[in-house]
Amino acid sequence: MSHYAIGDLQGCHKALEALLSKINYDTSEDTLWLTGDLVNRGPDSLSTLRLVSELPRVISVLGNHDLHLLALALASRVYPTKHNLDEILNAPDREKLIQWLRHRPLIHHDAKLKYTMSHAGIHPQWSLSEAQLHAEEVCTILQSEQVGHLLEHMYGNEPDTWSPSLQGWDRFRYIINAFTRMRFCSPSGKLILDIKGPANLQTPELIPWFELPNKRDPQDRLIFGHWAALMGKTNQPNLFALDTGCVWGNQLTALRLEDQRLFSVECKSF
């Protein structure tokens, strides 16, 4: 019985099938962790979402593309952005798939394995317990009748600075951005959300979030996706970046949690 974590799928159904075959994934014994962004951009989001939602023992956290799909399905007003999600929105099993996705967490922690997973990471100003509480705030609303209002108000880059006194939609927007969109921060921890690219873009005012002083337990191992430009490299122990750019023709990568062995398939042929 093994635990495998796989990076962002983004609709790359054939690559996922190939990777599961490569690791000899046993649906009767093994457990699958997914870093989020199951859908969008890739060639087959519908088949991808169907596959992962039907597998037993799947733990998938929400990514920004997953939340955008939820907004398209459940909100009356959505920020305009390119997507190829109509196949899901028009599928006969749409409601089943949307309800499954809606009940995914923003963070997952396994105290026994000593691994934590979220889509973009954990904000350096939050401890694990604080991050779990903030994630639960958002997920409680995602699973309530207020879900449409939350999804309508989640778009935007402000506020960019965390304060425990943040309230209402500003608070929830910040929490969502930290868990699903974070890459760079300022030295003070301010989110800088409009800049992408590799970590070596950093300047004194532009620092990868994981290089800032943080409140996490250094013994706790953190898995995240979202930042394909890292290509799996953080140069930090106990920090595993698993988005290796499958949707861009690079690789889909799995980490076996028990021994930290990595497995990958090339995605160009898919």
N, C-alpha and C positions, 0 to 999 in steps of 0.2 A: 504494500500500500504506500503510494507516494503522493506528494503534493507538488503540483507544477503551477508556476505563475507564467502567464503569457502576456506580452505587450499588446499595444493598440492594434485591433483587428481592422477597423474602418472598412467593413464590408468585404474583406479579402477571404471569402469562404473557402476557395480551393487551397489557399496557402494554409489556412487553419487545419483543414483535413489532412494535408500533407505533413504538417508538424505533429499532429496527434498520432499519425501513423509512425512517424520517425521515433517518437518517444514511447511507442507501444502503449499508448494510453488505454488503461483498463477501466471502462465505465462502471464495472462492478466493484472496483476497489479504490481507484485513485480519486483525488480531489483536484479540481481546476480552479485557480485564481486568475481573474482577468482584470487588467488595469483600467478598463473603461474605454470609451470611444469604440464601441462595438460596430458602429454604423457610420455611414456617410463617406463620400469621396471614392470609395472602392467600388468594384463592379457588381457586388451582390450582397447588399446590406440585408435584404429580406431573408435569404437563406442563412446568412451568418446569425442573425438574431433568432431565427427558428432553431438552429442547431444548438446554440449555447443555452437557450431558455428551456430546452427539452432534456439536456444532459443532467444526470443526477450529480449532486455534490459540486455545484458550480457557485463560486463566490465572485461576483463582478461588481466593482464600484462604478459609480457614475462619472462619465467624462463630459466635457463641454458639448460634444456632438450628440451624445445621448440626451442631454438636457434640451438641446435644440429640437430633436425629434419629439420629445415630450411637449415642448411648447407648440410645435406645429399641430400636434394632435389635440391638445387640451386647452390652449390659450386662445382668446379671441383676437389678440393683437400680438404679432410676432415681429421681431427685428428682421428686416430684410437682409438675407444673405444667401449665397448660392448653396444648393443642396441637391442631392439626387435620392431623396427619401420618399418620393411619391409612391413607389412600389409597395412600401410598407403601409403608407397611409391609405392605400386603396386595396390592401389585401383583405381577404375574407376573415382572416384571423387577427386583424388589426387590434381589436380590443384586448384580446388575450395577450398579445405581444406588448402592447402599451402598458397594460396593468402589471405585467411581469417587470418591465423596465422601471416603472414608477416606484416599485418597492425595492429597488437596489439601494444600498447605502452609499455614502460619500467616503467612508473610511471603514476598513476592516482590520481588527487586531486579534491575533491569536496568541494568548498569553503562554500557552504551552510550547508552541513553536518559536515564540519570540520574534515574530514577523508582524509588521504592519504594512498595509497597502492603501494608497489613495491614488487618484489619477495624476495629479500634478505634484504632490508632495504634502508636507506639513509646514505651515508657516513658521519661520524660526522663532517668532515671539510666543508660540503656543507650545505647551507641554502636550504629551499624548492625551492625558485626561482632559485637558482643555479642548483639544482638537475633537475628541470624541463627543464632548458636550455640544460644541458648536455644530458639528455635523448632524447631531440628533435634532437640534432646533430646526434645521432646514428640512430634514427628512420627515419630521412630524407634519409639517405643512404640505410637503409633497404628497402625503398620504391622506390629506384632509380635503374638505370641500373648498379650501382656499388655494388649491393647487394651481388653478388657472391664473389667479392674481399674482401668485409668486412667480410663475413662469413669464408673465407679461412684464414684471418689474426687475427681472434678473439681469437684463442687458445693460452694459455700460461699464466704464472704468472707474467710476467714482462711487463711494469714497475710496481713496487709495491708501489710507492709513488706518491701522487698527486701533480701536479704543473699546474697552468693555462697555462704555456708555453708548455706543452706537445702538440705534433702535430702528424698528420697522423695516421697510424694504431696503434701506441703506445697509443695515446690519446683515440681512440675509444675502444681499448682493455681494458684499465683501466676503462673506464666508464661502459662497459659491465660487467666486473668482479665485480665492486662495486655494481651494481644493481642486479646481478644474482648469485654471488658466495660467497659474503662476509659473514664471520662468526666472525673470530677473527681479531683483529688489534694489533699492537704494541702501546705503550703509545703515540707515535708520530703520530699515524694514519696510519702507513704502513700496507697494506693488507697482511695477513698471510693466504694463500689460501690452503696450503697443510695439514692443521690440521682440523679434524672434532671432533665430540664428544660433551659431555655436557658442559654447560657454566662453571661449577665448575672445569674444567681443568685449569682455568686461573692461570697464574703465573705473576710476575711483568712485563714480556715481552709478555704476551699472555692474551688479554682482549677482552671480547665480545664487538663488535662494539657499542652496545647501552649503554654500561657503560662508554664510553669515554665522556668527555665534547663535546657538539655539538652545532650547530648553528640553530637547529630547534626551532620553537615556541612551548613552553611547553604545550600550549593549543591545539595544533594540534594533532589529534590522528592518530597514524601510525599503519597500518596493514601490516604484512609480513608473508612469509612462509619460505621455503627452509631449515630451521634448525629443523629437526624432533627430534633431541635429546633434544631439549628444552621441548618437550611435552607441549607446550603452556605456559610455565612459564618464565616470564621475571622479575618479581618482580618490575615492573615499571608501574606507572599509564600511561594511554593513549598509551600503547605499547602492541599490540596484535599479538602474535605469533600463527599462525593458522595451521602450518604443524604439525599434531600430529601423523604422521607415519602410515597412512592408508596402504600404499604399503608394510609396514613391519609387517602388521597384527595387528596394534594398532587401531586407531580411525580416522574417518573423521569428521572434526569439522566445524560448521558454527557459525558465530557471527551475531546476528541481530543488525544492527547499531543503531537503534532508542533507544534501551534500554540496549544494551551490553549483552544481554542474549546469552549464549552458548548452542548449541545443538550438540550432537555427536551420531554416530552410530559405533558399534564395527565392525571391518573389518575382523576378523578372519574367519568368515563364508563365506566371499566372495572370 
